[in-house]
Each structure stands twice: as C-alpha cells, then as structure tokens.
Amino acid sequence: MVDPYLASLLLDLHCLSEKDAEAATLNTYAELYLDCGKTPRRRGTRTTHDNGNVKFVESRFQHAFYSATQSSRKFRKDKFDRQRAERVGWLGPVIAGQIDGTVCYSSRPRRRSRRGVWLPGRFYLVPDERYVVWLESSDEGNWWFSSAYVAYYGDIRRYCREARLIWTKKNIP
C-alpha cells in the first residue's frame, strides 16, 4: 500500500501513449526541478535533508526515466519506463527528508573527480516502496541527481550491505 502522501504525488500516465507519457514526464520534471536555462541545458538545484545542494539537469532525463530492454548493464537505456516516470514527483520530498521511514546511505566511491580523487555516491531509500534515489558527488562538494527507480529486494540488500547508513527519517506516531 503506497503512503497516501506519495500516492498523491504519482503522475497519472495510464491513458497516455508512450510519446505523450514521455512528454508529460519531461514537462513535470522540468516544472519541479529545472528552474533556469533553456532547452536542452535546463538545470535546477534542490536541497537534501542535511542542507546539501542537489543539481538536476535536463540531460539526465533519459538515464533517470528509461530502462534497458536487455538485462545486462552493457545495454543502453532505450525504453521509456512508466514506473520510474510516475514517481517523478517523489524525488524532491525524498531527498529533502520529508518522507517518514526514508533512509540515506553513503555508498562506496563510484567515480573519480577531475583531480583523480574517488568520490562517494549517496542513495536515499524509501523501504516500504522499495524506491531508491541515487546521487553522485561533484567536485564542489555538492550532489548530482543520477537516477531513481523501484528496486528489487536483492538489489536493495546489496546496496545497503555495501554502504554506510548516515541518516534515518523517523516515523512520527
């Protein structure tokens, strides 16, 4: 059962064609997260639960809202993913720490900075929904939005096992 607040944020794409659903998702992503610039370089910044900055860019749309039709990670993301797209409104509240039960982990370094230093990643998890939001660290100490999706239980266990818990949003009775 989806949390009532999160349910109210779901984007209804059921009656739309693939092309219209993709356009509606891009428009919603732009309205919620891209405040400045012009297409295709629109961008925006939101705040994390610990007052860090997360940068959103239009060029990340395909990575975030598409999935690979083949199971191997070697295949590029080539299919619009309605399940990811319906949850576009969840990104901001999750990273801002507004959803009860959300946890935040620091993941092992995922990429190198321009100076050759390995930079850790971060992910937020809403366990009841199996929803994961990935952020990548930037050279400036900020974060970049990378992707978000409903994950398999096995993947969630592996992510958590390979990471360090840094924050939990307690449920308020």
Backbone hydrogen bonds, N-H to C=O, Kabsch-Sander energy under -0.5 kcal/mol:
donor,donor_aa,acceptor,acceptor_aa,energy
7,A,3,D,-3.0
8,S,4,P,-1.7
9,L,5,Y,-0.7
9,L,6,L,-1.0
10,L,6,L,-0.5
10,L,7,A,-1.1
11,L,86,E,-2.8
12,D,10,L,-0.5
13,L,11,L,-0.8
16,L,13,L,-1.6
21,A,17,S,-2.8
22,E,18,E,-2.3
23,A,19,K,-2.1
24,A,20,D,-2.6
25,T,21,A,-2.2
26,L,22,E,-2.5
27,N,23,A,-2.5
28,T,24,A,-2.3
29,Y,25,T,-2.9
30,A,26,L,-2.5
31,E,27,N,-2.6
32,L,28,T,-2.5
33,Y,29,Y,-2.4
34,L,29,Y,-0.5
34,L,30,A,-1.6
35,D,33,Y,-0.7
35,D,43,R,-0.7
36,C,43,R,-2.7
41,R,38,K,-3.0
43,R,36,C,-2.6
44,G,56,F,-2.2
46,R,54,V,-2.4
48,T,52,G,-2.4
49,H,95,I,-1.5
51,N,48,T,-1.8
54,V,46,R,-3.2
55,K,53,N,-0.5
55,K,143,W,-3.2
56,F,44,G,-3.2
58,E,42,R,-2.4
60,R,57,V,-1.5
61,F,58,E,-2.0
64,A,60,R,-2.3
65,F,61,F,-2.5
66,Y,62,Q,-1.0
67,S,79,K,-2.6
75,F,72,S,-1.4
78,D,67,S,-1.1
78,D,76,R,-0.6
79,K,67,S,-2.1
81,D,65,F,-2.5
82,R,80,F,-0.7
85,A,81,D,-2.4
86,E,82,R,-2.9
87,R,83,Q,-0.6
87,R,84,R,-0.9
88,V,85,A,-1.9
89,G,9,L,-0.5
90,W,87,R,-2.1
91,L,87,R,-0.6
91,L,88,V,-0.8
94,V,90,W,-2.2
95,I,91,L,-2.4
96,A,92,G,-2.0
97,G,94,V,-1.2
98,Q,93,P,-2.7
99,I,93,P,-0.6
100,D,98,Q,-0.6
101,G,169,K,-2.6
102,T,99,I,-1.8
103,V,125,L,-2.5
104,C,167,W,-2.7
105,Y,123,F,-2.9
106,S,164,R,-2.9
107,S,105,Y,-0.6
107,S,121,G,-1.8
108,R,162,E,-0.6
110,R,119,L,-2.2
111,R,119,L,-1.2
113,S,117,V,-2.9
116,G,113,S,-1.7
119,L,111,R,-3.5
121,G,107,S,-0.7
121,G,108,R,-0.6
122,R,135,L,-2.2
123,F,105,Y,-2.2
124,Y,133,V,-2.4
125,L,103,V,-2.8
126,V,131,Y,-2.6
129,E,126,V,-1.4
130,R,126,V,-1.1
130,R,127,P,-0.7
131,Y,126,V,-1.6
132,V,149,Y,-2.9
133,V,124,Y,-2.4
134,W,147,S,-3.2
135,L,122,R,-3.2
136,E,144,W,-2.7
137,S,120,P,-1.0
138,S,142,N,-2.5
141,G,138,S,-1.5
143,W,53,N,-2.5
144,W,136,E,-3.0
145,F,55,K,-2.6
146,S,134,W,-2.6
147,S,134,W,-1.1
148,A,64,A,-0.5
149,Y,132,V,-2.1
151,A,130,R,-3.1
151,A,149,Y,-0.6
156,I,152,Y,-2.3
157,R,153,Y,-2.5
158,R,154,G,-2.0
159,Y,155,D,-3.0
160,C,156,I,-2.6
161,R,157,R,-2.3
162,E,158,R,-1.9
163,A,160,C,-1.2
164,R,106,S,-2.5
166,I,104,C,-3.1
167,W,104,C,-1.4
169,K,102,T,-3.4
170,K,168,T,-0.8
